[in-house]
Amino acid sequence: MSIPPISLIYFFYGLAFFSMGLLVMVEGGRSTDARLRRALRPLVAFGLVHAANEWIEMFEGIALLIEQPISG
């Protein structure tokens, strides 16, 4: 039994959005412009929520694979 290739795509796609959200959260707070800091908050939320969504899809696909009976 191997992990389906689409699960790897979901993992790396989610990792990219998680990294973006985390980086914007860390670096966005360093800005001197208060309007920019406030405007970046939705981008942080989008990155983290989108990553969570992709990882949930990945785990659901893996769970379906694990639950399938082995016929042979």
N, C-alpha and C positions, 0 to 999 in steps of 0.2 A: 504494500500500500504506500503510495507516494502522495505528496501534497500536489494538488492540481496547480498548473501554472498560473491560472487566474488568481489564485490566492497570493502568489508572490507579487503579482501586479498590484493587487489591493494593498498588500503590506507596504511596498515602496511608495505607492501613490499616497497612502495615508501618512507615511513617514515624511514625505516632502511637505505636506500641509501642516503636520505637527511641528516640523522644524521651522517652517515659516512663521507660524503662530507664536512659537516660543521665542524666536529671534526678534520679531516685531515687539513682543511684550518686553523683552529685556532691553533692546536698543531704543525702542520708542519712548521709554521713560527718560531717556537722557536728553531729549530735545528741550530746548529752551522755550519753544513756542507752545503755550498751553492748548491752543486750538488744534495743533497737530497731534499732541498727545491724546486729546479727547477724540479726535477723528480716527486714530489708529486702533482704538478699543474694539470697534466692530470687526476690523480685519483680524485681530487676535482671536476673537470669539469664532469667526468664520473658520479660521485655520484649525483651531482645536476641535470644533464640532464636526467639520468635514473629515478630519483625520479619524475621529471616533466612529463616524459613519462607515468609512472605508474598512476600518478594522473589524467592526461588527459584521460587515458583509463577509470579510475573510474568515472570521471564526464560524459563521453560519455555514459557509461552504465546507470547511474542514469538519464540522460536526455532522453534516449530512454524509460525508464520506466515511466517517467513523461508524455511523449508525447502520450503514448498508451491510447486510449479511454477506459473508464470503461464500460464494457458490463455487463448488469445484468438485 
